[in-house]
Amino acid sequence: MSESTYIPRLSRLSSILIMLQSNRILTAGEIAKKFEISKRTAYRDIKALEESGVPIFTEEGRGYSLIEGFTLPPITLTEQEANALITAEALIKKNKDKSLIDNHSNAIAKIKAVLRYTKKDKAEILSERIAYFKNYPREITSNNLSIIQTAITNLSLLDITYRSISKDELTFRTVEPQALYHSEENWILIAWCRLRNSYREFRLDKIQSLKLLNETYINRNFNLKNYFNDIFRKFSPPLT
């Protein structure tokens, strides 16, 4: 597989610029590892950024950094707000859905890139001193959360292959995704199932395959609070 198939070069160059803004020193080896490219390609990417006008300073034997003062306008976050984002990062890194981890990590990198150096240094200290022990082995059981979130907000149909928990059988369904919730370290999709003609819940780790369709469904005006209230009324004994 050629290196160009991993990520388009323009996107890679933009990501390298964000990495430079996020770190004091960045090595060619770190770039190569991040994007699964050779060091030679990493050197060419750095040269391309320099030729485009990005002021990159080369420290012999150490790596690359941006010349002081070349930053995006700083985000107006308080130290406490930055700390909250770093803490959330520690929680999400233990999540079992890879798409959520990757997208949140990319967002945090962009935020760190435009923090002032004093807040950036403090954010790095805190990120190294936050631990969250659920999912300690870092088990990844799904990679579809981001696609499902997109389907919910765009009213897009999904085709899924689902392995039933109770019967351990595969079924093929077209669903109208309505909402998501997290329970006992698993993400669960609430959707209108066209096979069963009713609302059903699907654990993401049991979805064997998923396809986002170019077809939308009619908005059912789903209300998550009302949905849970109905469930609690059905399955909870009345208070006496």
ZAROSE-362005 format. One record per residue (C-alpha): residue number from 1; residue in one letter; x, y, z. Coordinates in nm, 2 decimals. Layout:
N
PT  num  residu    east   north      up
PT  NUM       A       X       Y       Z
...
% end
This chain:
240
PT  num  residu    east   north      up
PT    1       M    0.00    0.00    0.00
PT    2       S    0.14    0.34   -0.10
PT    3       E    0.19    0.61    0.16
PT    4       S   -0.05    0.84   -0.02
PT    5       T   -0.34    0.60    0.06
PT    6       Y   -0.32    0.66    0.43
PT    7       I   -0.41    1.03    0.43
PT    8       P   -0.42    1.30    0.15
PT    9       R   -0.11    1.50    0.15
PT   10       L   -0.28    1.84    0.20
PT   11       S   -0.47    1.70    0.51
PT   12       R   -0.14    1.56    0.64
PT   13       L    0.04    1.89    0.60
PT   14       S   -0.24    2.06    0.79
PT   15       S   -0.22    1.80    1.06
PT   16       I    0.16    1.84    1.08
PT   17       L    0.12    2.22    1.12
PT   18       I   -0.12    2.16    1.41
PT   19       M    0.13    1.92    1.57
PT   20       L    0.40    2.19    1.54
PT   21       Q    0.17    2.44    1.71
PT   22       S    0.09    2.18    1.98
PT   23       N    0.46    2.09    2.06
PT   24       R    0.77    2.28    2.14
PT   25       I    0.98    2.03    1.95
PT   26       L    0.86    1.78    1.69
PT   27       T    1.09    1.51    1.53
PT   28       A    1.06    1.35    1.18
PT   29       G    1.03    1.02    1.36
PT   30       E    0.72    1.14    1.54
PT   31       I    0.57    1.26    1.22
PT   32       A    0.65    0.93    1.04
PT   33       K    0.49    0.73    1.32
PT   34       K    0.18    0.94    1.34
PT   35       F    0.10    0.92    0.96
PT   36       E    0.26    0.58    0.88
PT   37       I    0.50    0.73    0.64
PT   38       S    0.88    0.72    0.60
PT   39       K    1.12    0.97    0.75
PT   40       R    1.22    1.08    0.40
PT   41       T    0.85    1.17    0.33
PT   42       A    0.83    1.35    0.67
PT   43       Y    1.14    1.56    0.57
PT   44       R    0.97    1.64    0.24
PT   45       D    0.65    1.75    0.42
PT   46       I    0.85    1.98    0.65
PT   47       K    1.02    2.13    0.34
PT   48       A    0.68    2.18    0.17
PT   49       L    0.56    2.37    0.48
PT   50       E    0.87    2.59    0.48
PT   51       E    0.83    2.67    0.11
PT   52       S    0.47    2.77    0.17
PT   53       G    0.58    3.03    0.42
PT   54       V    0.55    2.85    0.75
PT   55       P    0.84    2.97    0.97
PT   56       I    0.99    2.64    1.09
PT   57       F    1.31    2.64    1.30
PT   58       T    1.54    2.34    1.28
PT   59       E    1.73    2.24    1.59
PT   60       E    2.01    2.01    1.49
PT   61       G    1.98    1.67    1.66
PT   62       R    1.65    1.76    1.82
PT   63       G    1.38    1.84    1.57
PT   64       Y    1.16    2.11    1.44
PT   65       S    0.96    2.40    1.61
PT   66       L    0.77    2.70    1.50
PT   67       I    0.94    3.04    1.53
PT   68       E    0.81    3.21    1.84
PT   69       G    0.51    3.43    1.77
PT   70       F    0.37    3.22    1.48
PT   71       T    0.04    3.09    1.63
PT   72       L   -0.33    3.11    1.56
PT   73       P   -0.52    3.36    1.77
PT   74       P   -0.53    3.21    2.13
PT   75       I   -0.85    3.05    2.25
PT   76       T   -0.99    3.24    2.54
PT   77       L   -1.01    2.95    2.78
PT   78       T   -0.97    2.99    3.15
PT   79       E   -0.72    2.75    3.32
PT   80       Q   -1.01    2.57    3.48
PT   81       E   -1.18    2.53    3.14
PT   82       A   -0.86    2.39    2.99
PT   83       N   -0.83    2.15    3.29
PT   84       A   -1.18    2.02    3.23
PT   85       L   -1.10    1.94    2.87
PT   86       I   -0.79    1.76    2.96
PT   87       T   -0.98    1.56    3.22
PT   88       A   -1.24    1.47    2.96
PT   89       E   -0.96    1.35    2.73
PT   90       A   -0.85    1.11    3.00
PT   91       L   -1.20    0.97    3.03
PT   92       I   -1.26    0.94    2.65
PT   93       K   -0.92    0.76    2.59
PT   94       K   -1.06    0.47    2.80
PT   95       N   -1.37    0.46    2.59
PT   96       K   -1.43    0.14    2.39
PT   97       D   -1.52    0.32    2.06
PT   98       K   -1.21    0.40    1.85
PT   99       S   -1.39    0.67    1.64
PT  100       L   -1.47    0.87    1.95
PT  101       I   -1.12    0.84    2.08
PT  102       D   -0.96    0.95    1.75
PT  103       N   -1.19    1.24    1.68
PT  104       H   -1.17    1.38    2.04
PT  105       S   -0.79    1.34    2.04
PT  106       N   -0.77    1.54    1.71
PT  107       A   -1.00    1.81    1.86
PT  108       I   -0.79    1.84    2.18
PT  109       A   -0.47    1.87    1.96
PT  110       K   -0.62    2.16    1.78
PT  111       I   -0.72    2.33    2.11
PT  112       K   -0.37    2.28    2.25
PT  113       A   -0.23    2.42    1.93
PT  114       V   -0.38    2.76    2.00
PT  115       L   -0.33    2.78    2.38
PT  116       R   -0.08    3.03    2.50
PT  117       Y    0.25    2.87    2.61
PT  118       T    0.18    2.91    2.98
PT  119       K   -0.15    2.73    2.96
PT  120       K   -0.02    2.48    2.71
PT  121       D    0.26    2.38    2.96
PT  122       K    0.01    2.34    3.24
PT  123       A   -0.23    2.14    3.02
PT  124       E    0.06    1.90    2.94
PT  125       I    0.14    1.86    3.31
PT  126       L   -0.22    1.78    3.39
PT  127       S   -0.26    1.54    3.10
PT  128       E    0.03    1.33    3.24
PT  129       R   -0.12    1.32    3.59
PT  130       I   -0.48    1.22    3.53
PT  131       A   -0.57    0.85    3.55
PT  132       Y   -0.90    0.67    3.49
PT  133       F   -0.91    0.30    3.56
PT  134       K   -1.23    0.18    3.39
PT  135       N   -1.15   -0.03    3.08
PT  136       Y   -0.79   -0.06    3.21
PT  137       P   -0.68   -0.30    2.93
PT  138       R   -0.79   -0.03    2.68
PT  139       E   -1.02   -0.28    2.50
PT  140       I   -1.17   -0.14    2.17
PT  141       T   -1.51   -0.30    2.08
PT  142       S   -1.65   -0.06    1.82
PT  143       N   -1.56    0.20    1.57
PT  144       N   -1.90    0.33    1.46
PT  145       L   -2.00    0.59    1.71
PT  146       S   -1.90    0.89    1.50
PT  147       I   -2.08    0.76    1.20
PT  148       I   -2.39    0.70    1.41
PT  149       Q   -2.38    1.05    1.56
PT  150       T   -2.37    1.19    1.20
PT  151       A   -2.66    0.97    1.11
PT  152       I   -2.87    1.10    1.40
PT  153       T   -2.80    1.47    1.33
PT  154       N   -2.87    1.42    0.95
PT  155       L   -3.17    1.19    0.98
PT  156       S   -2.98    0.93    0.77
PT  157       L   -3.08    0.56    0.75
PT  158       L   -2.83    0.29    0.85
PT  159       D   -2.80   -0.07    0.73
PT  160       I   -2.66   -0.28    1.01
PT  161       T   -2.57   -0.64    1.06
PT  162       Y   -2.64   -0.72    1.42
PT  163       R   -2.56   -1.01    1.65
PT  164       S   -2.84   -1.06    1.90
PT  165       I   -2.73   -1.09    2.26
PT  166       S   -3.01   -1.32    2.37
PT  167       K   -3.02   -1.56    2.07
PT  168       D   -2.67   -1.52    1.94
PT  169       E   -2.79   -1.49    1.58
PT  170       L   -2.72   -1.24    1.30
PT  171       T   -2.99   -1.02    1.16
PT  172       F   -2.98   -0.76    0.88
PT  173       R   -3.17   -0.44    0.95
PT  174       T   -3.24   -0.10    0.82
PT  175       V   -3.28    0.14    1.12
PT  176       E   -3.36    0.51    1.18
PT  177       P   -3.11    0.61    1.45
PT  178       Q   -3.26    0.83    1.72
PT  179       A   -3.03    0.86    2.02
PT  180       L   -2.73    0.71    2.20
PT  181       Y   -2.66    0.64    2.57
PT  182       H   -2.37    0.49    2.76
PT  183       S   -2.42    0.21    3.01
PT  184       E   -2.18   -0.03    3.18
PT  185       E   -1.89    0.08    2.95
PT  186       N   -2.10    0.01    2.64
PT  187       W   -2.26    0.25    2.39
PT  188       I   -2.62    0.17    2.30
PT  189       L   -2.81    0.30    2.00
PT  190       I   -3.18    0.36    2.02
PT  191       A   -3.33    0.33    1.67
PT  192       W   -3.66    0.27    1.49
PT  193       C   -3.61   -0.08    1.35
PT  194       R   -3.79   -0.12    1.01
PT  195       L   -3.76   -0.50    1.05
PT  196       R   -3.95   -0.51    1.39
PT  197       N   -4.15   -0.19    1.32
PT  198       S   -4.07   -0.05    1.66
PT  199       Y   -3.80    0.11    1.87
PT  200       R   -3.51   -0.12    1.95
PT  201       E   -3.18   -0.08    2.13
PT  202       F   -2.85   -0.20    1.97
PT  203       R   -2.52   -0.24    2.16
PT  204       L   -2.25   -0.10    1.94
PT  205       D   -2.01   -0.38    2.02
PT  206       K   -2.27   -0.62    1.87
PT  207       I   -2.29   -0.44    1.54
PT  208       Q   -2.09   -0.65    1.30
PT  209       S   -2.11   -0.41    1.00
PT  210       L   -2.26   -0.07    0.94
PT  211       K   -2.34    0.13    0.63
PT  212       L   -2.45    0.49    0.62
PT  213       L   -2.71    0.53    0.35
PT  214       N   -2.77    0.83    0.12
PT  215       E   -3.14    0.81    0.22
PT  216       T   -3.31    1.01    0.50
PT  217       Y   -3.61    0.93    0.71
PT  218       I   -3.90    1.14    0.84
PT  219       N   -3.83    1.30    1.17
PT  220       R   -4.01    1.12    1.45
PT  221       N   -3.94    1.40    1.70
PT  222       F   -3.79    1.15    1.93
PT  223       N   -3.75    1.27    2.29
PT  224       L   -3.49    1.08    2.50
PT  225       K   -3.63    1.18    2.84
PT  226       N   -3.98    1.07    2.74
PT  227       Y   -3.84    0.74    2.61
PT  228       F   -3.67    0.66    2.94
PT  229       N   -3.98    0.77    3.14
PT  230       D   -4.19    0.53    2.94
PT  231       I   -3.94    0.25    3.01
PT  232       F   -3.93    0.32    3.38
PT  233       R   -4.31    0.32    3.41
PT  234       K   -4.33   -0.02    3.23
PT  235       F   -4.06   -0.20    3.43
PT  236       S   -4.05   -0.02    3.77
PT  237       P   -4.30   -0.14    4.04
PT  238       P   -4.53    0.14    4.17
PT  239       L   -4.43    0.30    4.50
PT  240       T   -4.66    0.23    4.79
% end
